[in-house]
Amino acid sequence: MPTSQTLSRGIRVLEIVAASPTYLSIADVAAKLDVHRSIAYRIIRTLENHRLLSRDEAGLIRPASGLAALARSVQRDLQSAALPELTRLANNLSMTAFLAVWEHDVCTTLQSVEPLHSSNAIVHRPGSVHGMDVGAAGIAIQSMYTKEQWRALDTEIEYRPQAREARIDGYATSANEVIQGVASIAVPIPSQQTTPASIAVVFAASTVTDRNGIIRALKEAALNIADELGS
């Protein structure tokens, strides 16, 4: 099926900027997009006109307010229900808490909250994307299905053995899968009113020894979100 190269490039620029831990120059974006600088410039100018990107005084590119407006409309009810729980988790556990959803065979962070009074929390930005074959958030989402149910879905992602364990235990864990040295604990959101989703916390793998309190807090938060959505 034919697609629009210009549209695809524009979306890719948004993905590149959103995923970067630092602001990028036009030359940086052109290199990552593998196009001439003039092409990258035209795409960026168009996205600026729609308030999706902006540039600072040094010419470095950053996300703009239009992206936030678009993001608020994605799974609006789920985000609204999750935000208070993520905020409570982040501040009570002193860890970054996030909401992940399964879309197009990838696990996407839809929302995240960093603790107010911790300078050591792992940064995990909304819009972060990784494969469903890595990370606790994806395992937790898979655990909502049996192996047979998963295989019947329209997906090329294999059912991970850890998903069955998570189905039994009610939570999933991972370490050194998405980022070396970083661990995560995730719990599925038991609701039929939204796309398959999970909530999770992320932390340095070496800093946590007792995880029972974290797991309980995550399970309670997931139930609260499901209750708010109407299960």
Phi, psi and omega in degrees: 000128181292145179231167180271116180294320181297314179297317180299318179294320179298317178295321179296322177299316178300318179295318180297313181294318182294327184276345185282132177287347178230160176291146186248154172270169177298322178297321178299313182296318179300319180294317181291328180275346181061049176225168177293151182303324182294325178291315178300319181299315181296319179296315182295319179298319178297316180293328175295319181299333179262012177060031177265334175225159173215167178234142179275187184296335179272000180084009180279143189266138179217158176298148182243177188297332180298327177294319179297321179296319177294317183297324181296336182275350180278122181047052187305314182296319180295314179298319180297319180288327186278328189304313179298323181289319177297319179297316179295316179299311184301315184282325179287325184261351184056043179222154173289128178249144182214158178252127181239146178230156179262117179219126174053044176067018172231159177258118185246132174281114184272329186205145176212153180224128176264148180295147183289323190242045177217124180267358184254004183293143176290132178280130179217101191276147169304142183094349177297137184229137171212168182295154176288353183268006176222150173091147182294325182300318178292321178298316180299320178295316178300327184294349176286350182238151167283168179300320181292318178298319181296316181295336180280349180279162179277077181212149177258005181277130179288149177280117185283141177303327180296337181293325177293319177298318179293328178296324179285314187278335182089007178204164179230152176229157173205157176209137176062026180261309180275313178225133179299132178087358182247137180241164180212150171234135184222153179225136178289152175266113188279070182223140175267001185268006183212169174298152180308127188213162175215161172244150187208163169238153182230140186201164176295130188301333185273358190262347186239127177249321179258110185257357185299317179295323178295315181299315179299316180297319178294317180297318179296318179298318180297319178294320178298319178296315180297319178297319180295325179282345184090020178050000000 
